[in-house]
């Protein structure tokens, strides 16, 4: 039984009443933890979760849901190209698939198995939208987006691996990291031009580059750094106590966002760091691990995916929670359903959600929404007020 206590302000008869919603999700009927989240555009969020066989997309402007199928396995992670035309997804079983991100059509599948699978979200598109990379057996394999054919590969240094990485906009440098090491690869010379060995971060979990490319952020299982292009240390960001899952720069580069979750430290949080001072300016403490984060294309929102089976939308400017989404599967089929509520106005949920989850407002059980269309419009209006 999964229980979520969610604060809510409900509009009734034009008056604003402070209320709370208590949601109990039955383990055999409810959704599993949210594994990965991304913005497709400013109004659409995509996600995958444990034990699912589809990547879902929720349109926040209509409160509708669609799916990317034909995965031939359970999705482990996915990424969108910079122009938002393509989506590459990887399965737990090791296969990859390329989709048209706009119509959900599968373009092709790559059924190659790595020597061992390096983990979720080990995918990246190049800035020129021509290629994508997959981290396989610690090597980086580059594929042509249109055909899926192999283009080239980058191999790590001797006795080293690389788990995450990012290219500069001109594609000349590739920043990556592995086991207790950070390094820079020059694409033209095909040589490592800078390397730092450190145990301060442990295994590298993510790499991000600032919009002006003057800062590169490295997260690990035990630390978070911001370094210069030559890998010289700018900030050792103090405050993280657990395994940092993902990081992302704000669109203006003034902030770095991180999310964490660790069984050892119970440090479940989303943090906002100033890239000017290296100080943590805000901590959103959570009850369970935060597995994934992403910044909307317009830079206004942050989306987060959680082990408590929820997704949360945050206003970056106001640093406040905008909305919470709890997806679930109805037991009569594979149709995804969800409950969404905003932090300051209303909630909306599909009828099936109330059948298979116990939802209570101020202790009173809610079995259905009396006027679904009105509730939907109220939520959409609140979201548009971003």
C-alpha positions as CSV (number, residue, x, y, z in Angstrom):
1,X,0.0,0.0,0.0
2,X,1.4,3.3,-1.1
3,X,0.2,6.4,0.7
4,X,0.6,10.0,-0.4
5,X,-0.5,13.0,1.7
6,X,-0.9,15.9,-0.7
7,X,-1.9,19.5,0.3
8,X,-4.6,20.9,-1.8
9,X,-6.5,24.2,-2.3
10,X,-9.9,23.4,-3.7
11,X,-12.2,26.0,-5.4
12,X,-15.8,25.6,-4.5
13,X,-18.4,28.2,-5.4
14,X,-15.8,30.8,-6.1
15,X,-14.3,30.5,-2.6
16,X,-10.8,29.1,-1.9
17,X,-10.8,26.4,0.7
18,X,-7.6,24.9,2.1
19,X,-7.9,21.1,2.0
20,X,-5.7,18.0,1.8
21,X,-5.9,14.9,-0.3
22,X,-4.9,11.5,1.0
23,X,-4.2,8.9,-1.8
24,X,-3.7,5.2,-1.1
25,X,-2.4,3.2,-4.0
26,X,-2.7,-0.6,-3.8
27,X,0.5,-2.3,-4.8
28,X,-1.1,-4.8,-7.1
29,X,-3.1,-2.2,-9.0
30,X,-1.2,1.0,-8.9
31,X,1.7,2.3,-10.9
32,X,5.3,1.5,-10.1
33,X,8.0,4.1,-9.3
34,X,8.7,6.8,-11.9
35,X,12.0,6.0,-13.5
36,X,12.6,8.7,-16.0
37,X,11.0,12.0,-17.0
38,X,11.6,14.5,-19.8
39,X,9.8,17.5,-21.4
40,X,8.8,16.9,-25.0
41,X,7.9,20.5,-25.3
42,X,6.6,23.2,-22.9
43,X,3.2,21.4,-22.6
44,X,4.0,17.8,-22.9
45,X,5.9,15.6,-20.4
46,X,7.1,12.0,-21.1
47,X,7.9,9.4,-18.5
48,X,8.6,5.7,-18.1
49,X,8.3,3.7,-14.9
50,X,9.3,0.3,-13.5
51,X,7.6,-2.8,-15.0
52,X,5.9,-0.9,-17.8
53,X,6.1,-1.7,-21.5
54,X,5.5,1.8,-22.8
55,X,6.8,5.4,-22.6
56,X,3.9,7.7,-21.9
57,X,3.3,11.3,-22.8
58,X,0.8,13.6,-20.9
59,X,-0.4,16.7,-22.7
60,X,-0.8,19.3,-19.9
61,X,-2.8,21.6,-22.2
62,X,-5.5,19.0,-22.7
63,X,-4.9,16.6,-19.8
64,X,-4.7,13.7,-22.3
65,X,-2.3,10.8,-22.3
66,X,-0.7,8.8,-25.2
67,X,2.0,6.1,-25.5
68,X,5.0,5.0,-27.4
69,X,4.6,1.3,-28.0
70,X,6.5,-1.4,-30.0
71,X,9.3,-1.3,-27.4
72,X,9.9,-5.1,-27.4
73,X,10.8,-4.9,-23.7
74,X,10.6,-2.7,-20.7
75,X,11.9,0.9,-21.1
76,X,14.8,1.9,-19.0
77,X,15.4,5.4,-20.3
78,X,14.9,7.7,-23.3
79,X,15.9,11.1,-24.7
80,X,14.6,13.6,-27.2
81,X,16.7,15.2,-29.9
82,X,17.3,19.0,-29.5
83,X,14.8,19.8,-32.2
84,X,12.2,17.5,-30.6
85,X,11.7,15.5,-33.8
86,X,13.1,12.2,-32.5
87,X,13.1,10.0,-29.4
88,X,15.6,7.2,-28.7
89,X,14.6,4.7,-26.0
90,X,16.5,1.8,-24.5
91,X,15.1,-1.3,-22.9
92,X,16.2,-3.2,-19.8
93,X,16.9,-6.1,-22.1
94,X,19.4,-4.0,-24.0
95,X,17.6,-3.2,-27.3
96,X,17.1,0.4,-28.5
97,X,14.4,2.0,-30.6
98,X,14.0,5.2,-32.5
99,X,10.6,7.0,-32.7
100,X,9.2,10.0,-34.5
101,X,8.6,12.1,-31.4
102,X,5.7,13.9,-32.9
103,X,3.5,11.1,-34.0
104,X,4.8,8.2,-31.9
105,X,5.7,6.0,-34.9
106,X,8.5,3.5,-34.5
107,X,11.2,4.2,-37.1
108,X,13.5,1.3,-36.4
109,X,14.9,-0.9,-33.7
110,X,18.5,-1.8,-32.9
111,X,18.7,-5.3,-31.4
112,X,22.3,-5.3,-30.3
113,X,23.3,-6.6,-26.9
114,X,26.1,-5.0,-25.0
115,X,28.6,-7.1,-23.1
116,X,26.8,-5.8,-20.0
117,X,24.2,-3.1,-19.6
118,X,25.6,0.1,-18.2
119,X,22.4,1.4,-16.7
120,X,19.4,3.7,-17.3
121,X,19.5,6.9,-19.3
122,X,22.8,6.1,-21.0
123,X,21.7,7.9,-24.2
124,X,22.4,11.3,-25.7
125,X,21.8,13.1,-29.0
126,X,24.5,15.3,-30.6
127,X,23.8,19.0,-30.7
128,X,23.5,18.9,-34.5
129,X,20.6,16.5,-34.4
130,X,22.4,14.1,-36.7
131,X,23.6,11.4,-34.4
132,X,22.9,9.8,-31.1
133,X,25.2,8.0,-28.6
134,X,24.7,4.9,-26.5
135,X,27.0,3.9,-23.7
136,X,27.6,0.2,-24.3
137,X,30.1,-1.9,-22.2
138,X,31.7,1.4,-21.2
139,X,32.3,2.4,-24.9
140,X,30.4,5.2,-26.6
141,X,28.9,4.1,-29.9
142,X,27.6,6.8,-32.2
143,X,24.7,6.1,-34.6
144,X,23.1,8.0,-37.5
145,X,19.6,9.2,-36.5
146,X,18.0,8.6,-39.9
147,X,19.4,5.1,-40.5
148,X,20.5,3.7,-37.2
149,X,23.8,2.7,-38.7
150,X,27.0,2.9,-36.6
151,X,29.1,6.0,-37.3
152,X,32.0,5.8,-34.9
153,X,32.9,5.0,-31.4
154,X,34.9,6.3,-28.5
155,X,36.8,3.9,-26.2
156,X,37.8,4.8,-22.7
157,X,41.3,4.9,-21.3
158,X,42.9,1.7,-20.1
159,X,41.1,0.2,-17.1
160,X,38.5,2.9,-17.1
161,X,34.8,3.3,-18.1
162,X,32.5,6.1,-19.0
163,X,28.9,6.2,-18.0
164,X,27.6,9.6,-19.0
165,X,28.8,12.4,-21.3
166,X,28.0,15.6,-23.2
167,X,29.3,17.2,-26.4
168,X,30.0,20.9,-26.8
169,X,27.8,22.6,-29.4
170,X,30.6,22.6,-32.1
171,X,31.1,18.8,-31.4
172,X,34.8,19.3,-30.9
173,X,34.9,18.2,-27.2
174,X,33.2,15.4,-25.3
175,X,33.1,15.6,-21.5
176,X,32.6,12.3,-19.8
177,X,33.4,10.4,-16.6
178,X,33.6,6.9,-15.2
179,X,34.9,5.2,-12.1
180,X,36.6,7.9,-10.0
181,X,37.7,9.9,-13.1
182,X,36.7,12.8,-15.3
183,X,38.1,13.3,-18.7
184,X,37.8,15.3,-21.9
185,X,38.0,13.8,-25.4
186,X,38.9,15.8,-28.5
187,X,36.9,14.5,-31.4
188,X,39.2,15.6,-34.2
189,X,42.4,14.2,-32.8
190,X,40.5,11.3,-31.1
191,X,42.6,11.7,-28.0
192,X,42.0,12.4,-24.3
193,X,43.2,16.0,-23.7
194,X,42.5,16.3,-20.0
195,X,41.8,13.9,-17.2
196,X,41.3,14.1,-13.4
197,X,41.3,11.1,-11.1
198,X,39.4,11.6,-7.9
199,X,37.4,9.6,-5.4
200,X,35.4,12.6,-4.2
201,X,32.6,11.8,-6.6
202,X,32.8,8.0,-6.8
203,X,31.0,6.6,-9.9
204,X,29.8,9.3,-12.2
205,X,26.0,9.4,-12.5
206,X,25.5,12.4,-14.8
207,X,27.2,15.1,-16.7
208,X,25.8,18.5,-17.8
209,X,27.2,21.6,-19.6
210,X,26.1,25.2,-19.1
211,X,24.5,27.1,-22.0
212,X,27.6,29.3,-22.4
213,X,29.8,26.1,-22.1
214,X,32.0,27.8,-19.4
215,X,30.9,25.2,-16.8
216,X,30.6,21.5,-16.7
217,X,28.8,19.8,-13.9
218,X,29.7,16.2,-12.8
219,X,27.5,14.3,-10.3
220,X,28.4,11.0,-8.6
221,X,27.3,8.7,-6.0
222,X,29.1,10.7,-3.3
223,X,29.5,14.3,-4.6
224,X,28.8,17.1,-7.0
225,X,31.3,19.3,-8.8
226,X,31.3,22.2,-11.2
227,X,34.5,22.5,-13.3
228,X,35.9,24.7,-16.0
229,X,36.4,23.5,-19.6
230,X,39.9,22.3,-18.6
231,X,38.5,20.3,-15.7
232,X,39.9,22.7,-13.1
233,X,37.6,22.9,-10.1
234,X,35.2,25.8,-9.8
235,X,32.9,24.6,-7.0
236,X,32.7,21.5,-4.8
237,X,29.0,21.7,-4.0
238,X,28.5,20.7,-0.4
239,X,25.2,19.5,1.0
240,X,24.4,16.4,-0.9
241,X,24.4,13.4,1.3
242,X,23.2,10.7,-1.0
243,X,23.5,9.2,-4.5
244,X,22.8,12.0,-7.0
245,X,20.7,10.7,-9.8
246,X,20.5,13.5,-12.3
247,X,21.6,17.1,-12.8
248,X,20.5,19.9,-15.1
249,X,21.4,23.6,-15.7
250,X,18.8,26.3,-15.9
251,X,18.4,27.8,-19.4
252,X,20.2,30.9,-18.4
253,X,23.0,29.0,-16.6
254,X,22.5,30.7,-13.3
255,X,21.4,27.6,-11.5
256,X,22.2,23.9,-11.3
257,X,19.4,21.5,-10.3
258,X,20.1,18.1,-8.7
259,X,18.0,15.2,-7.5
260,X,19.1,12.5,-5.1
261,X,18.1,9.3,-3.4
262,X,20.1,6.9,-1.3
263,X,19.2,3.9,0.8
264,X,22.2,4.6,3.1
265,X,21.6,8.3,3.8
266,X,17.9,8.7,3.3
267,X,18.7,11.9,1.5
268,X,15.7,12.3,-0.8
269,X,15.7,15.8,-2.3
270,X,15.7,18.3,-5.2
271,X,18.3,21.0,-4.8
272,X,18.8,24.4,-6.5
273,X,22.5,25.6,-6.6
274,X,23.8,29.0,-7.5
275,X,26.4,28.7,-10.2
276,X,27.7,32.1,-9.1
277,X,28.4,31.3,-5.5
278,X,28.3,27.5,-5.3
279,X,25.7,27.7,-2.5
280,X,22.6,25.7,-2.2
281,X,19.7,28.1,-2.4
282,X,16.7,25.8,-2.0
283,X,16.0,22.2,-0.9
284,X,12.8,20.4,-1.7
285,X,12.9,17.5,0.7
286,X,11.0,14.4,-0.4
287,X,9.8,11.1,1.3
288,X,11.5,8.8,-1.2
289,X,14.1,8.8,-3.9
290,X,14.0,11.4,-6.7
291,X,15.1,9.5,-9.8
292,X,15.0,12.0,-12.6
293,X,14.7,15.8,-13.4
294,X,14.4,17.9,-16.5
295,X,14.0,21.6,-17.4
296,X,11.3,22.8,-19.8
297,X,12.4,24.3,-23.1
298,X,11.2,27.7,-22.1
299,X,13.1,27.4,-18.8
300,X,10.0,28.0,-16.6
301,X,9.4,24.6,-15.2
302,X,11.3,21.7,-13.6
303,X,9.8,18.2,-13.8
304,X,10.8,15.4,-11.3
305,X,10.1,11.7,-11.2
306,X,9.8,9.9,-7.8
307,X,9.9,6.5,-6.2
308,X,6.6,7.3,-4.5
309,X,5.1,6.9,-8.0
310,X,4.4,10.6,-8.5
311,X,5.7,13.3,-10.9
312,X,6.0,16.9,-9.7
313,X,6.1,20.1,-11.7
314,X,8.0,23.0,-10.1
315,X,8.0,26.7,-10.9
316,X,11.7,27.6,-11.3
317,X,11.2,31.4,-10.8
318,X,8.9,31.2,-7.8
319,X,10.5,28.0,-6.5
320,X,7.2,26.5,-5.7
321,X,5.3,23.3,-6.5
322,X,2.9,23.8,-9.4
323,X,1.3,20.4,-9.7
324,X,1.6,16.7,-8.8
325,X,0.7,13.9,-11.2
326,X,0.1,10.3,-10.0
327,X,-0.3,7.9,-12.9
328,X,-1.7,4.4,-12.6
329,X,-2.8,1.4,-14.6
330,X,-6.5,0.3,-14.6
331,X,-6.7,-3.5,-14.0
332,X,-9.0,-4.1,-16.9
333,X,-6.3,-3.4,-19.4
334,X,-3.2,-1.4,-20.3
335,X,-4.8,2.0,-20.4
336,X,-2.9,4.5,-18.3
337,X,-4.9,6.7,-16.0
338,X,-3.8,9.5,-13.7
339,X,-4.7,12.0,-11.0
340,X,-3.4,15.6,-11.2
341,X,-3.8,18.3,-8.7
342,X,-2.4,21.8,-8.6
343,X,-0.9,23.5,-5.6
344,X,-3.4,26.3,-5.5
345,X,-6.7,25.4,-7.1
346,X,-8.2,22.1,-8.3
347,X,-7.8,18.5,-9.1
348,X,-8.8,16.2,-11.9
349,X,-8.6,12.4,-12.4
350,X,-10.0,9.7,-14.7
351,X,-12.9,7.7,-13.4
352,X,-10.8,4.5,-13.3
353,X,-8.3,6.1,-10.9
354,X,-11.0,6.5,-8.3
355,X,-12.0,2.9,-8.7
356,X,-8.6,1.5,-8.0
357,X,-7.2,4.0,-5.6
358,X,-8.5,5.3,-2.3
359,X,-8.7,9.1,-2.6
360,X,-9.9,11.2,0.4
361,X,-10.3,14.9,0.7
362,X,-10.2,16.0,4.4
363,X,-11.0,12.4,5.3
364,X,-14.0,12.1,3.0
365,X,-13.7,9.4,0.3
366,X,-14.0,10.6,-3.3
367,X,-15.3,8.0,-5.7
368,X,-15.7,10.3,-8.7
369,X,-15.6,13.9,-9.8
370,X,-19.1,15.3,-10.1
371,X,-18.2,17.6,-13.1
372,X,-15.1,16.2,-14.8
373,X,-15.0,18.8,-17.6
374,X,-15.2,21.7,-15.2
375,X,-12.5,20.2,-13.1
376,X,-10.3,19.6,-16.1
377,X,-10.8,23.1,-17.3
378,X,-9.9,24.5,-13.8
379,X,-6.6,22.5,-13.8
380,X,-5.7,23.5,-17.3
381,X,-6.4,27.1,-16.5
382,X,-4.2,26.9,-13.5
383,X,-1.3,25.3,-15.5
384,X,-1.6,28.0,-18.2
385,X,-1.2,30.6,-15.5
386,X,2.5,29.6,-15.2
